[in-house]
């Protein structure tokens, strides 16, 4: 997989609160690891009944699993307890903005990807991620130390085979297409109705972006 894929960032409304396209503010390595550790702690501290979903795992991937250097963003995958069809690729669940604000995710240089516990966390973009925190096991101190030391290669997931990756993309593409159709219908139904259209147009934009990205990866 080409290293350039790690640079896939886009502005998700409510997801991080900043435009990640082409921003040139670098974060010191130690500061980036500090932000990651703080996020893991906040995952542990959040009340379990306050949100419409629960984050059950925090994974890191991308540049922070490489050799120590300044980075543009901290790429993380947030695994929720939602079913697969409620977390299509590049979407965000209802309440994600609230969760991001409560954990300070939105105030720090994170690029977050929401995932479902009912499917593998990895895909064509989330390459060989490392588990940092889980609701079942808490913070993985060994993994955090490895990331900090630049030895994350020792704690990364194994790479999938080409066939496993192909099946993963196909599965996600099917979910994404269903989400795109639903978002398009919701937008069509509400287009001329009273009330704000932005939530529906944002959902359609996310569904479209996710589907096209998976379609490109499947070619």
BALUMVO-983524 format. One line per field, with one value per residue: residue in three letters; y, z, x of N, C-alpha, C, O, CB in turn. Coordinates in steps of 0.02 Angstrom, whole numbers, plus 50000, padded with zeros to 5 digits. Glycine has a CB too. Layout:
BEGIN
rest [ALA	...]
nY [Y	...]
nZ [Z	...]
nX [X	...]
caY [Y	...]
caZ [Z	...]
caX [X	...]
cY [Y	...]
cZ [Z	...]
cX [X	...]
oY [Y	...]
oZ [Z	...]
oX [X	...]
cbY [Y	...]
cbZ [Z	...]
cbX [X	...]
This chain:
BEGIN
rest [UNK	UNK	UNK	UNK	UNK	UNK	UNK	UNK	UNK	UNK	UNK	UNK	UNK	UNK	UNK	UNK	UNK	UNK	UNK	UNK	UNK	UNK	UNK	UNK	UNK	UNK	UNK	UNK	UNK	UNK	UNK	UNK	UNK	UNK	UNK	UNK	UNK	UNK	UNK	UNK	UNK	UNK	UNK	UNK	UNK	UNK	UNK	UNK	UNK	UNK	UNK	UNK	UNK	UNK	UNK	UNK	UNK	UNK	UNK	UNK	UNK	UNK	UNK	UNK	UNK	UNK	UNK	UNK	UNK	UNK	UNK	UNK	UNK	UNK	UNK	UNK	UNK	UNK	UNK	UNK	UNK	UNK	UNK	UNK	UNK	UNK	UNK	UNK	UNK	UNK	UNK	UNK	UNK	UNK	UNK	UNK	UNK	UNK	UNK	UNK	UNK	UNK	UNK	UNK	UNK	UNK	UNK	UNK	UNK	UNK	UNK	UNK	UNK	UNK	UNK	UNK	UNK	UNK	UNK	UNK	UNK	UNK	UNK	UNK	UNK	UNK	UNK	UNK	UNK	UNK	UNK	UNK	UNK	UNK	UNK	UNK	UNK	UNK	UNK	UNK	UNK	UNK	UNK	UNK	UNK	UNK	UNK	UNK	UNK	UNK	UNK	UNK	UNK	UNK	UNK	UNK	UNK	UNK	UNK	UNK	UNK	UNK	UNK	UNK	UNK	UNK	UNK	UNK	UNK	UNK	UNK	UNK	UNK	UNK	UNK	UNK	UNK	UNK	UNK	UNK	UNK	UNK	UNK	UNK	UNK	UNK	UNK	UNK	UNK	UNK	UNK	UNK	UNK	UNK	UNK	UNK	UNK	UNK	UNK	UNK	UNK	UNK	UNK	UNK	UNK	UNK	UNK	UNK	UNK	UNK	UNK	UNK	UNK	UNK	UNK	UNK	UNK	UNK	UNK]
nY [49940	50110	50240	50366	50355	50372	50505	50541	50650	50738	50867	50837	50882	50926	50835	50843	50976	51057	51107	50986	50976	51000	51077	51156	51148	51084	50957	50928	50776	50721	50795	50755	50619	50640	50700	50589	50498	50569	50569	50433	50419	50499	50426	50322	50387	50438	50448	50305	50307	50421	50452	50417	50313	50204	50221	50093	50053	50121	50156	50186	50246	50268	50406	50419	50296	50276	50323	50436	50602	50768	50784	50801	50768	50669	50514	50421	50280	50258	50143	50096	50041	50022	49948	49884	49943	50068	50139	50180	50195	50337	50408	50485	50444	50487	50611	50615	50736	50793	50699	50715	50844	50830	50747	50822	50795	50869	50984	50962	50904	50792	50664	50582	50422	50339	50182	50015	49892	49770	49735	49717	49834	49883	49937	49987	50111	50123	50062	49926	49955	50007	49953	50059	50086	50003	49968	49851	49815	49931	50060	50024	50017	49971	49979	50118	50162	50104	50174	50302	50286	50262	50133	50065	49971	49848	49825	49832	49784	49634	49634	49622	49489	49505	49454	49455	49593	49633	49574	49643	49776	49757	49719	49836	49924	49882	49913	50050	50091	50063	50154	50273	50274	50283	50406	50491	50478	50528	50660	50701	50688	50788	50904	51013	51041	51123	51184	51146	51101	51066	50957	50845	50865	50863	50731	50664	50708	50651	50514	50502	50536	50435	50320	50342	50342	50209	50146	50187	50121	49990	49967]
nZ [50000	49959	50033	50020	50042	50176	50189	50177	50210	50260	50280	50400	50443	50608	50652	50725	50698	50614	50461	50374	50255	50170	50272	50355	50481	50586	50710	50855	50888	51020	51076	51000	51037	51169	51156	51105	51213	51307	51248	51255	51394	51417	51350	51438	51546	51515	51546	51535	51496	51433	51300	51132	51079	51113	51125	51105	51076	51043	50914	50837	50688	50536	50516	50647	50685	50633	50612	50739	50716	50668	50643	50539	50570	50692	50666	50700	50739	50792	50873	50882	50973	50883	50751	50592	50478	50524	50531	50407	50292	50316	50374	50513	50672	50744	50865	50869	50861	50986	51067	51022	51064	51203	51233	51191	51068	50958	50975	50957	50849	50773	50655	50637	50619	50612	50668	50667	50793	50745	50633	50552	50607	50520	50351	50179	50201	50337	50390	50458	50602	50775	50932	51061	51168	51254	51301	51369	51411	51451	51448	51341	51394	51351	51212	51196	51242	51145	51031	51068	51076	50946	50901	50854	50760	50817	50883	50797	50699	50601	50423	50306	50188	50007	49958	50072	50094	49977	49997	50111	50065	49972	50055	50133	50032	49991	50105	50107	49987	50013	50116	50047	49958	50050	50112	50003	49975	50093	50086	49969	50010	50106	50044	49999	50111	50266	50386	50435	50308	50308	50395	50322	50196	50231	50276	50157	50082	50154	50140	50001	49979	50051	49982	49851	49877	49918	49802	49712	49773	49750	49618]
nX [50042	50027	50121	50068	49934	49913	49896	49763	49647	49502	49380	49265	49106	49078	49170	49305	49318	49397	49477	49553	49613	49754	49811	49947	50004	50115	50134	50226	50312	50312	50210	50102	50092	50059	49931	49864	49872	49799	49673	49644	49633	49521	49425	49411	49356	49230	49054	48947	48815	48779	48778	48715	48778	48917	49092	49203	49329	49491	49597	49755	49832	49929	50044	50091	50131	50251	50424	50488	50440	50388	50213	50066	49933	49844	49798	49658	49554	49392	49304	49139	48990	48892	48791	48853	48790	48755	48868	48936	49075	49175	49073	48985	48920	48758	48770	48905	48976	48952	49015	49147	49173	49164	49273	49377	49424	49388	49460	49591	49727	49664	49621	49483	49405	49257	49199	49126	49096	49063	49132	49293	49418	49514	49549	49567	49622	49646	49778	49858	49831	49855	49800	49752	49670	49537	49367	49357	49487	49554	49683	49817	49966	50090	50079	50065	50191	50272	50230	50269	50408	50440	50436	50327	50302	50316	50198	50093	49949	49944	49971	49837	49799	49804	49682	49600	49595	49530	49403	49364	49353	49251	49144	49129	49098	48971	48894	48915	48855	48720	48701	48722	48614	48508	48537	48526	48390	48334	48378	48313	48179	48170	48206	48125	48055	48004	48125	48296	48408	48538	48590	48549	48605	48739	48751	48725	48834	48941	48911	48921	49056	49122	49078	49129	49265	49287	49246	49345	49452	49420	49440]
caY [50000	50169	50284	50425	50345	50398	50575	50550	50688	50781	50900	50807	50926	50899	50783	50872	51047	51094	51085	50947	50973	51043	51121	51147	51157	51021	50944	50893	50705	50710	50825	50711	50561	50665	50706	50521	50471	50605	50544	50367	50430	50525	50370	50284	50426	50460	50408	50255	50314	50491	50459	50369	50257	50200	50204	50035	50044	50176	50132	50237	50222	50322	50431	50412	50229	50276	50349	50500	50664	50809	50757	50848	50748	50606	50475	50371	50246	50253	50087	50105	49982	50025	49898	49904	49986	50134	50173	50172	50226	50411	50439	50492	50429	50541	50624	50614	50802	50799	50656	50746	50902	50806	50716	50870	50772	50923	51040	50940	50888	50722	50644	50524	50380	50301	50113	49971	49835	49709	49725	49735	49906	49900	49934	50010	50172	50109	50009	49897	49999	49983	49965	50099	50082	49968	49967	49788	49810	49994	50086	49978	50057	49946	50008	50189	50170	50087	50231	50358	50270	50251	50061	50040	49913	49789	49816	49843	49726	49605	49657	49572	49465	49540	49429	49482	49664	49638	49559	49698	49832	49739	49722	49906	49956	49866	49953	50120	50102	50066	50218	50327	50274	50307	50477	50526	50479	50574	50728	50714	50696	50849	50960	51070	51044	51172	51160	51147	51048	51051	50889	50796	50875	50839	50658	50643	50721	50600	50450	50504	50535	50368	50272	50353	50320	50136	50127	50195	50069	49924	49963]
caZ [50000	49951	50091	50007	50067	50244	50189	50160	50261	50235	50332	50417	50487	50675	50668	50732	50698	50577	50392	50372	50187	50154	50325	50360	50549	50609	50782	50880	50901	51091	51087	50968	51081	51228	51137	51098	51280	51339	51219	51284	51462	51416	51331	51499	51597	51494	51572	51485	51478	51415	51228	51097	51062	51154	51094	51141	51061	51011	50876	50802	50627	50498	50528	50717	50694	50596	50652	50770	50678	50671	50603	50525	50607	50728	50635	50746	50724	50851	50863	50920	50983	50834	50697	50533	50432	50553	50529	50342	50286	50317	50406	50586	50703	50778	50929	50863	50876	51059	51094	51004	51108	51272	51239	51163	51002	50910	50987	50945	50777	50758	50599	50666	50576	50654	50645	50704	50827	50712	50574	50565	50608	50465	50282	50132	50228	50406	50377	50514	50659	50842	50983	51116	51225	51244	51360	51406	51440	51471	51407	51328	51408	51308	51145	51200	51247	51080	50987	51091	51061	50875	50888	50848	50715	50860	50911	50744	50672	50541	50361	50275	50122	49954	49953	50131	50082	49925	50027	50157	50026	49943	50109	50150	49975	49993	50160	50087	49935	50046	50152	49997	49934	50104	50121	49945	49983	50147	50060	49921	50046	50146	50007	49995	50173	50315	50430	50409	50261	50315	50419	50269	50143	50258	50276	50087	50063	50185	50108	49934	49983	50071	49928	49796	49899	49915	49732	49685	49801	49725	49547]
caX [50000	50069	50124	50027	49866	49909	49880	49693	49612	49451	49342	49201	49070	49068	49219	49371	49309	49447	49487	49615	49639	49810	49835	50019	50026	50144	50131	50284	50298	50295	50145	50052	50083	50024	49861	49836	49865	49744	49611	49632	49609	49452	49382	49399	49321	49164	48997	48925	48745	48768	48777	48673	48822	48977	49156	49228	49400	49527	49654	49794	49864	49959	50112	50112	50159	50314	50481	50471	50449	50329	50159	50012	49873	49845	49745	49632	49491	49350	49258	49078	48949	48838	48797	48892	48753	48748	48934	48968	49141	49181	49016	48991	48855	48722	48801	48979	49002	48949	49068	49211	49183	49174	49339	49425	49445	49377	49506	49659	49737	49646	49580	49449	49364	49210	49194	49080	49126	49042	49173	49363	49433	49559	49527	49617	49651	49668	49826	49895	49824	49875	49750	49778	49624	49474	49325	49368	49554	49584	49738	49873	50026	50144	50070	50080	50263	50300	50217	50312	50478	50450	50443	50258	50302	50312	50131	50043	49914	49973	49940	49792	49818	49768	49613	49565	49584	49479	49339	49349	49330	49186	49095	49118	49066	48900	48866	48918	48805	48655	48699	48716	48544	48466	48551	48497	48317	48319	48388	48259	48116	48171	48235	48079	48017	48029	48178	48365	48427	48609	48606	48536	48655	48803	48749	48731	48903	48984	48897	48949	49129	49143	49065	49176	49332	49288	49242	49413	49496	49400	49455]
cY [50062	50213	50344	50417	50369	50471	50590	50585	50730	50812	50865	50855	50893	50849	50815	50947	51087	51065	51051	50943	51024	51088	51105	51159	51089	51017	50906	50821	50693	50739	50782	50649	50581	50672	50637	50490	50504	50581	50476	50373	50455	50472	50329	50320	50445	50417	50363	50265	50383	50500	50405	50309	50258	50187	50149	50021	50107	50147	50192	50205	50280	50342	50421	50341	50221	50301	50417	50559	50706	50781	50809	50832	50682	50566	50419	50341	50236	50199	50096	50039	49980	49970	49927	49954	50056	50172	50159	50213	50302	50446	50454	50479	50491	50550	50626	50682	50814	50759	50688	50806	50881	50778	50762	50846	50829	50981	51023	50913	50814	50718	50578	50488	50336	50232	50075	49913	49770	49695	49742	49810	49927	49900	49962	50074	50161	50049	49989	49941	49966	50001	50002	50093	50040	49970	49905	49787	49874	50015	50034	50018	50035	49976	50082	50202	50156	50144	50288	50348	50262	50178	50028	49981	49848	49775	49828	49778	49698	49630	49603	49547	49505	49518	49455	49556	49673	49626	49615	49758	49818	49743	49794	49943	49943	49906	50026	50136	50107	50132	50277	50331	50302	50382	50518	50531	50528	50646	50747	50728	50763	50912	51022	51076	51099	51141	51159	51087	51025	50981	50836	50803	50852	50763	50631	50653	50668	50533	50447	50498	50466	50317	50280	50331	50244	50111	50133	50139	50001	49914	49930]
cZ [50000	50013	50082	50034	50139	50245	50173	50218	50228	50293	50341	50463	50554	50695	50669	50727	50660	50507	50388	50302	50178	50210	50339	50430	50575	50685	50801	50899	50973	51107	51058	51010	51144	51214	51133	51167	51317	51313	51248	51356	51463	51393	51393	51547	51578	51526	51517	51462	51451	51340	51196	51073	51112	51111	51137	51128	51028	50979	50846	50740	50592	50523	50599	50732	50656	50642	50680	50726	50688	50623	50592	50567	50642	50703	50682	50718	50790	50838	50910	50930	50934	50781	50635	50490	50459	50554	50461	50338	50277	50342	50479	50616	50733	50848	50928	50881	50951	51091	51082	51048	51179	51284	51215	51097	50952	50918	50972	50874	50760	50691	50619	50615	50621	50624	50689	50734	50790	50647	50591	50564	50547	50398	50237	50155	50297	50403	50441	50577	50724	50892	51042	51178	51205	51308	51402	51442	51463	51424	51401	51335	51364	51238	51145	51204	51180	51031	51004	51071	50986	50857	50881	50802	50755	50884	50859	50725	50612	50479	50334	50210	50069	49948	50012	50121	50029	49954	50075	50120	49996	49995	50126	50094	49975	50047	50139	50034	49965	50084	50104	49971	49988	50115	50063	49951	50038	50125	50013	49957	50083	50108	50007	50058	50219	50358	50395	50364	50272	50343	50365	50212	50167	50257	50205	50063	50091	50151	50038	49934	50002	50016	49872	49815	49896	49843	49698	49709	49773	49652	49533]
cX [50043	50065	50078	49956	49859	49889	49807	49657	49558	49413	49276	49164	49057	49121	49288	49370	49361	49453	49554	49644	49694	49833	49908	50046	50051	50142	50194	50266	50276	50227	50089	50039	50045	49949	49828	49825	49807	49677	49594	49605	49537	49403	49363	49353	49249	49109	48969	48854	48728	48758	48734	48713	48880	49037	49187	49302	49427	49590	49690	49825	49897	50028	50136	50139	50225	50370	50463	50489	50386	50276	50105	49950	49886	49785	49722	49568	49455	49297	49199	49041	48890	48846	48830	48854	48741	48815	48967	49032	49136	49118	49032	48922	48823	48752	48876	49009	49004	49005	49137	49225	49198	49244	49395	49454	49441	49426	49579	49666	49726	49610	49547	49406	49322	49198	49143	49118	49112	49080	49245	49374	49473	49522	49583	49652	49681	49714	49863	49891	49848	49821	49782	49735	49564	49434	49337	49435	49587	49640	49793	49937	50084	50139	50086	50155	50296	50289	50263	50384	50492	50459	50374	50253	50294	50241	50076	50009	49952	49936	49894	49821	49781	49695	49571	49548	49529	49410	49317	49322	49261	49130	49078	49082	48991	48864	48862	48866	48735	48647	48689	48644	48497	48475	48522	48422	48297	48326	48331	48193	48112	48191	48190	48036	48044	48084	48246	48378	48499	48624	48598	48587	48724	48806	48757	48803	48950	48974	48926	49024	49155	49135	49116	49247	49338	49284	49310	49459	49481	49420	49522]
oY [50065	50222	50371	50467	50385	50496	50647	50554	50755	50785	50863	50869	50838	50823	50813	50980	51147	51008	51083	50908	51084	51135	51047	51178	51043	51068	50857	50808	50659	50711	50775	50629	50543	50651	50628	50459	50471	50573	50461	50336	50434	50472	50305	50289	50467	50356	50382	50234	50401	50552	50355	50260	50307	50146	50157	49983	50142	50117	50243	50146	50337	50300	50415	50329	50166	50300	50455	50566	50681	50757	50857	50877	50644	50583	50377	50371	50210	50209	50103	49988	49940	49947	49988	50003	50099	50230	50130	50260	50327	50506	50436	50500	50541	50501	50637	50685	50843	50784	50688	50819	50911	50784	50743	50874	50836	51022	51067	50899	50780	50763	50525	50520	50299	50225	50100	49887	49720	49650	49777	49846	49984	49867	49960	50089	50188	49992	50030	49963	49906	50059	49979	50094	50041	49974	49906	49761	49872	49993	50004	50049	50077	49995	50107	50248	50190	50161	50319	50395	50257	50162	49970	49944	49799	49718	49833	49724	49735	49645	49544	49581	49537	49560	49473	49578	49717	49663	49631	49788	49862	49768	49812	49987	49988	49932	50060	50190	50150	50162	50324	50386	50341	50419	50573	50583	50564	50689	50803	50774	50792	50966	51078	51112	51119	51080	51171	51030	50972	50948	50788	50753	50825	50734	50581	50611	50643	50498	50395	50460	50442	50275	50230	50305	50218	50062	50089	50112	49957	49858	49924]
oZ [50038	50041	50131	50047	50160	50297	50157	50268	50172	50349	50295	50517	50557	50750	50620	50749	50672	50495	50397	50292	50178	50197	50334	50438	50586	50720	50769	50923	50985	51147	51088	51019	51168	51255	51155	51178	51353	51351	51263	51375	51506	51413	51399	51585	51622	51533	51458	51413	51446	51318	51228	51050	51147	51065	51197	51164	50991	51013	50831	50740	50616	50547	50610	50786	50649	50703	50648	50702	50713	50569	50631	50596	50625	50718	50702	50678	50838	50798	50970	50899	50942	50769	50628	50466	50422	50575	50459	50377	50236	50332	50503	50589	50747	50886	50979	50913	50978	51137	51126	51066	51212	51338	51217	51073	50908	50873	50975	50842	50736	50672	50619	50573	50662	50563	50740	50705	50802	50610	50641	50525	50524	50389	50257	50131	50314	50411	50473	50602	50727	50895	51070	51234	51148	51363	51463	51497	51491	51367	51451	51287	51342	51208	51098	51171	51160	50993	50960	51052	50966	50804	50899	50804	50730	50904	50877	50732	50577	50483	50338	50179	50085	49935	50003	50138	50036	49939	50079	50141	49996	49981	50134	50106	49959	50036	50152	50036	49946	50084	50120	49964	49972	50125	50074	49935	50030	50142	50016	49939	50091	50136	50014	50058	50211	50366	50335	50380	50248	50315	50362	50184	50128	50238	50194	50027	50056	50134	50017	49895	49973	50005	49848	49773	49873	49825	49660	49671	49772	49627	49474]
oX [50092	50011	50053	49922	49803	49866	49791	49640	49568	49414	49235	49189	49029	49118	49325	49418	49368	49436	49606	49694	49681	49871	49929	50104	50011	50147	50213	50210	50226	50189	50036	49981	50003	49908	49771	49773	49770	49629	49536	49560	49498	49345	49307	49315	49211	49118	48968	48833	48669	48733	48717	48685	48890	49035	49197	49333	49393	49632	49659	49842	49894	50066	50196	50166	50251	50363	50426	50546	50336	50293	50099	49919	49932	49728	49762	49533	49482	49252	49207	49058	48844	48902	48835	48884	48718	48818	49021	49042	49098	49110	49085	48872	48857	48757	48908	49062	49052	49038	49180	49282	49241	49271	49454	49503	49484	49432	49623	49615	49771	49573	49579	49374	49348	49190	49121	49166	49145	49063	49258	49342	49466	49471	49641	49707	49734	49693	49896	49943	49859	49799	49832	49760	49542	49461	49329	49440	49641	49643	49814	49960	50124	50190	50118	50180	50343	50335	50293	50419	50550	50486	50365	50203	50267	50226	50017	50037	49988	49877	49911	49863	49730	49651	49513	49493	49487	49363	49258	49272	49218	49076	49020	49042	48952	48809	48812	48836	48695	48593	48653	48617	48452	48426	48496	48393	48248	48285	48305	48156	48058	48191	48214	47987	48102	48088	48252	48361	48519	48668	48636	48610	48763	48857	48791	48829	48994	49023	48953	49053	49204	49179	49143	49284	49389	49316	49330	49499	49525	49417	49541]
cbY [50001	50208	50306	50440	50272	50388	50609	50482	50733	50744	50975	50738	50948	50866	50725	50844	51070	51092	51143	50878	50984	51083	51114	51192	51184	51013	50904	50930	50663	50742	50896	50691	50530	50733	50743	50477	50480	50680	50541	50326	50479	50586	50325	50269	50488	50458	50454	50186	50299	50533	50457	50402	50262	50146	50267	49975	49982	50232	50081	50267	50187	50382	50503	50428	50176	50319	50353	50507	50651	50884	50694	50846	50742	50617	50445	50402	50177	50321	50019	50156	49980	50093	49871	49844	49954	50129	50148	50192	50195	50435	50394	50563	50375	50526	50574	50594	50857	50776	50585	50766	50946	50754	50651	50883	50713	50949	51063	50886	50907	50693	50636	50546	50338	50339	50078	49946	49830	49713	49770	49701	49924	49852	49974	50021	50227	50096	50032	49884	50021	50014	49898	50172	50152	49894	49971	49730	49778	49990	50151	49944	50051	49869	49997	50220	50123	50023	50253	50367	50207	50289	50027	50095	49910	49797	49863	49876	49744	49528	49677	49601	49388	49529	49353	49472	49698	49588	49493	49717	49849	49668	49685	49940	49932	49791	49945	50136	50046	50006	50227	50314	50203	50270	50489	50489	50409	50560	50733	50655	50639	50840	50939	51063	50977	51197	51090	51147	51072	51102	50872	50803	50949	50865	50632	50683	50791	50594	50437	50569	50587	50346	50281	50427	50345	50108	50171	50264	50067	49914	50030]
cbZ [50061	49889	50103	49933	50062	50280	50139	50144	50301	50188	50315	50450	50456	50679	50616	50681	50767	50612	50342	50400	50135	50097	50390	50312	50594	50584	50801	50940	50886	51137	51058	50898	51100	51250	51070	51057	51319	51328	51142	51284	51498	51369	51279	51533	51611	51418	51600	51513	51538	51438	51199	51038	50988	51209	51089	51124	51015	51063	50821	50849	50579	50500	50510	50763	50669	50532	50609	50836	50601	50653	50636	50450	50559	50807	50568	50815	50688	50869	50875	50886	51055	50800	50678	50492	50414	50623	50587	50284	50227	50248	50399	50605	50756	50782	50978	50793	50841	51085	51063	50931	51107	51289	51201	51212	50979	50918	51059	50996	50757	50813	50531	50726	50526	50661	50648	50657	50899	50697	50514	50514	50672	50463	50272	50064	50230	50455	50324	50495	50667	50863	51007	51095	51249	51221	51339	51358	51391	51542	51437	51258	51481	51304	51121	51261	51301	51053	50992	51166	51097	50851	50946	50825	50674	50919	50970	50683	50652	50544	50309	50263	50115	49887	49951	50194	50059	49869	50065	50198	49970	49913	50172	50166	49909	50006	50224	50060	49882	50095	50193	49938	49915	50169	50126	49880	49999	50207	50024	49874	50096	50203	49935	49934	50209	50359	50455	50467	50189	50361	50477	50242	50122	50330	50307	50042	50087	50260	50105	49899	50034	50132	49901	49776	49970	49956	49695	49704	49877	49732	49517]
cbX [49953	50049	50195	50025	49848	49975	49924	49659	49660	49404	49332	49210	49003	49002	49216	49416	49307	49516	49482	49603	49583	49792	49792	50053	49968	50216	50067	50314	50361	50348	50142	50077	50152	50053	49854	49884	49930	49751	49616	49697	49654	49448	49417	49464	49359	49158	48941	48933	48701	48826	48848	48640	48848	48969	49203	49187	49412	49546	49633	49849	49812	49914	50115	50054	50109	50309	50545	50506	50463	50346	50129	49994	49812	49842	49767	49618	49503	49317	49294	49033	48922	48836	48727	48911	48688	48721	48979	48921	49179	49197	48953	49017	48863	48645	48779	49000	48960	48881	49066	49211	49122	49122	49341	49481	49401	49307	49500	49680	49807	49603	49622	49407	49408	49143	49263	49024	49101	48969	49147	49409	49471	49617	49461	49586	49600	49607	49876	49968	49751	49943	49718	49782	49601	49486	49251	49365	49598	49610	49765	49867	50045	50142	49998	50045	50292	50268	50143	50306	50498	50508	50482	50213	50367	50358	50121	50075	49842	49971	49994	49722	49804	49802	49612	49607	49649	49494	49342	49411	49381	49189	49121	49185	49098	48890	48908	48988	48807	48647	48763	48764	48523	48481	48627	48516	48291	48365	48456	48250	48108	48218	48248	48034	48018	47971	48162	48415	48418	48640	48561	48465	48657	48812	48683	48683	48925	48969	48822	48928	49154	49104	48995	49176	49347	49229	49190	49442	49489	49326	49453]
